[in-house]
Amino acid sequence: MRLLGVRLDSELEERLAAVARTQGRSKSDLAREAVRRYVDLYDEAYRREARRQSLRASKRDVADDYAFWETIEAKDAAWK
């Protein structure tokens, strides 16, 4: 296990300490649980979004992409 130092404002630290006392747990234990839940939530959300975008991209018509870039190249050539 590695050590991670986190700075908390005094109000949040007091609230964390109160919850820890109420639950009979350490502040570190509560902080570890909170970080784990946060990472799990956002890591899963990231994977869902990546899957969604991958599925969406796989359904695109490649010809549309080529047409788009050909239009851009034509406009770029006209600019020069």
LUMKE-260152 format. One record per residue: residue in one letter; x, y, z of N, C-alpha, C, O, CB in turn. Coordinates in steps of 0.2 Angstrom, whole numbers, padded with zeros to 4 digits, always signed. Atoms other than C-alpha are relative to their C-alpha. Glycine has a CB too. Layout:
<recs>
aXYZXYZXYZXYZXYZ
...
</recs>
This chain:
<recs>
m+0004-0006+0000+0000+0000+0000+0004+0006+0000+0010+0006+0003-0005+0000+0006
r-0004-0006+0000+0006+0017-0004-0003+0006+0004-0009+0006+0005+0001+0002-0008
l+0003-0006-0004+0004+0034+0005-0001+0005-0005+0002+0007-0009+0006+0002+0005
l+0002-0006+0004-0005+0048-0002-0002+0006+0004-0007+0005+0009-0006-0002-0005
g+0002-0006-0004-0006+0065+0006-0005+0004-0003-0004+0006-0009+0007+0004+0002
v+0005-0004+0002-0021+0075+0004-0001+0006+0004-0002+0005+0010-0007-0004-0001
r+0001-0006-0004-0024+0093+0010-0008+0001+0000-0011+0002-0005+0004+0006-0003
l+0008-0001+0000-0042+0096+0016+0000+0007+0004+0004+0009+0009-0003-0005+0004
d+0002-0006-0004-0049+0113+0022-0002-0002+0007-0004-0008+0008-0005+0005-0003
s+0001+0002-0007-0052+0113+0041-0007-0002+0001-0009-0007+0005+0001+0006+0005
e+0007+0002-0001-0071+0112+0039-0001-0008-0002-0004-0012+0001-0005+0004-0004
l+0001+0007+0003-0070+0096+0028+0004-0005+0004+0001-0010+0006+0003+0000-0007
e-0004+0005-0004-0057+0088+0039-0004-0001+0007-0004-0007+0009+0007+0003+0002
e+0004+0001-0006-0068+0091+0055-0006-0004-0002-0008-0009+0002-0003+0007+0002
r+0006+0004+0002-0083+0084+0045+0002-0008-0001-0002-0012+0002-0003+0002-0006
l-0002+0006+0001-0073+0069+0040+0002-0004+0007+0000-0010+0008+0007+0000-0004
a-0001+0003-0007-0067+0066+0058-0006-0002+0004-0006-0007+0007+0004+0005+0004
a+0007+0001-0004-0085+0067+0065-0003-0006-0003-0005-0010+0001-0005+0006-0001
v+0003+0006+0003-0091+0054+0052+0004-0006+0002+0002-0011+0004+0000+0001-0008
a-0004+0006-0002-0076+0043+0056-0001-0002+0007-0002-0008+0009+0008+0002+0000
r+0002+0002-0007-0080+0044+0075-0006-0004+0000-0007-0009+0004+0000+0006+0004
t+0007+0003+0000-0098+0040+0072+0000-0007-0003-0004-0011+0000-0005+0005-0005
q+0000+0007+0003-0094+0025+0061+0005-0005+0004+0006-0010+0002+0001+0000-0007
g-0005+0004-0003-0080+0019+0072+0006-0002-0005+0009-0007-0004-0003-0006+0004
r-0005+0001+0005-0068+0020+0057+0005+0005+0000+0004+0011+0003-0003-0001-0007
s-0005-0005+0001-0052+0029+0053-0002+0005-0005-0005+0003-0010+0007-0003-0001
k+0001-0005+0005-0052+0045+0043+0003-0003-0007+0001-0002-0012+0004+0007+0001
s-0003+0003+0006-0040+0036+0031-0004-0005-0003-0004-0006-0009+0007-0003+0002
d+0005+0006+0003-0052+0021+0029-0006+0004-0004-0007+0001-0009-0003-0004+0006
l+0005-0003+0004-0066+0033+0024+0003+0004-0006-0001+0003-0011-0003+0005+0005
a-0003-0003+0006-0055+0043+0012+0002-0005-0005+0001-0004-0011+0007+0004+0002
r-0001+0005+0005-0049+0027+0004-0006-0003-0003-0006-0004-0009+0004-0006+0004
e+0007+0002+0003-0067+0021+0002-0003+0005-0005-0005+0004-0010-0005-0001+0005
a+0003-0005+0004-0072+0038-0005+0004+0001-0007+0001+0001-0012+0000+0007+0003
v-0004+0000+0006-0058+0038-0018-0001-0006-0004-0002-0005-0010+0008+0001+0002
r+0001+0006+0004-0061+0020-0023-0007+0001-0004-0007-0001-0009+0000-0006+0005
r+0007-0001+0003-0080+0024-0026+0001+0005-0006-0002+0004-0011-0005+0003+0005
y-0001-0005+0005-0075+0040-0036+0003-0003-0006+0001-0002-0012+0004+0006+0003
v-0004+0003+0006-0062+0031-0047-0005-0005-0003-0005-0005-0009+0006-0003+0003
d+0004+0005+0003-0074+0016-0050-0006+0004-0004-0007+0001-0009-0003-0004+0006
l+0005-0003+0004-0088+0028-0055+0002+0003-0006-0001+0002-0012-0003+0005+0005
y-0002-0004+0006-0078+0039-0067+0004-0005-0005+0004-0004-0011+0004+0005+0002
d-0003+0005+0005-0068+0024-0074-0005-0004-0004-0004-0004-0010+0005-0005+0004
e+0006+0003+0003-0084+0015-0078-0003+0005-0005-0005+0003-0011-0005-0003+0005
a+0003-0005+0004-0091+0031-0085+0004+0001-0007+0002+0002-0012-0002+0007+0003
y-0004-0001+0005-0076+0033-0096+0000-0006-0005-0001-0005-0011+0008+0001+0002
r+0001+0006+0004-0077+0015-0102-0006+0000-0004-0007-0002-0010+0001-0006+0004
r+0006+0000+0003-0095+0017-0106+0000+0005-0006-0003+0003-0012-0006+0002+0005
e+0000-0005+0005-0092+0033-0116+0004-0002-0006+0003-0001-0012+0003+0007+0003
a-0004+0002+0006-0078+0025-0126-0003-0005-0004-0003-0005-0010+0007-0003+0003
r+0004+0005+0003-0089+0010-0130-0005+0003-0005-0006+0001-0010-0003-0005+0005
r+0005-0004+0004-0103+0022-0136+0003+0003-0006+0000+0003-0011-0003+0005+0005
q-0003-0003+0006-0091+0032-0147+0002-0005-0005+0002-0004-0011+0005+0004+0003
s-0002+0005+0005-0084+0016-0154-0005-0003-0004-0004-0004-0010+0004-0005+0004
l+0006+0003+0004-0101+0009-0159-0002+0005-0005-0004+0003-0010-0005-0002+0005
r+0003-0006+0005-0106+0026-0166+0005+0000-0006+0002+0001-0012+0000+0006+0004
a-0005-0001+0005-0090+0027-0176+0000-0006-0005+0000-0005-0011+0007+0001+0003
s+0001+0006+0005-0092+0009-0183-0006+0000-0004-0006-0003-0009+0000-0006+0005
k+0006+0000+0004-0109+0013-0189+0000+0006-0006-0004+0006-0010-0006+0001+0004
r-0001-0005+0005-0103+0028-0199+0002-0002-0007+0005-0008-0008+0005+0005+0002
d-0002+0001+0007-0102+0028-0218+0007+0003-0002+0007+0009-0002-0006+0002-0005
v-0006-0002+0002-0084+0029-0223+0000+0005-0006+0004+0009-0006+0005-0006-0001
a+0000-0004+0006-0088+0037-0239-0002+0007+0002+0001+0012-0001-0006-0002-0005
d+0001-0007-0003-0095+0052-0229+0006+0003+0002+0007+0009+0001-0006+0000+0005
d-0007-0003-0002-0078+0054-0221+0004+0002-0006+0007+0008-0005+0003-0005+0004
y-0004-0002+0005-0069+0054-0237-0003+0006-0004+0001+0010-0006+0000-0006-0005
a+0003-0006+0003-0081+0066-0245+0001+0007+0004+0003+0012+0001-0008-0001-0001
f-0001-0006-0004-0079+0078-0230+0007+0002-0001+0008+0008-0002-0001-0002+0007
w-0007-0002+0000-0060+0078-0231+0002+0002-0007+0006+0006-0008+0005-0006+0002
e-0001-0003+0007-0060+0080-0250-0003+0007-0001+0000+0011-0004-0004-0005-0005
t+0003-0006+0000-0071+0095-0247+0005+0005+0003+0006+0011+0001-0007+0001+0003
i-0004-0004-0003-0059+0102-0235+0007+0001-0004+0009+0007-0004+0002-0004+0007
e-0006-0001+0004-0044+0099-0246-0001+0004-0006+0003+0008-0008+0002-0007-0003
a+0002-0005+0005-0053+0108-0260+0000+0007+0002+0003+0011-0001-0006-0002-0004
k+0000-0007-0003-0056+0123-0249+0007+0002+0001+0009+0008+0000-0004+0000+0006
d-0007-0001-0002-0038+0122-0243+0004+0002-0006+0008+0007-0006+0003-0006+0004
a-0004-0002+0006-0031+0122-0261-0003+0006-0003+0002+0010-0006-0002-0006-0005
a+0002-0006+0003-0042+0136-0266+0002+0006+0004+0003+0012+0001-0008+0001+0000
w-0002-0005-0005-0036+0146-0251+0008+0002-0002+0010+0008-0002+0000-0002+0007
k-0007-0001+0002-0018+0144-0257+0001+0004-0006+0007+0006-0008+0004-0006-0001
</recs>
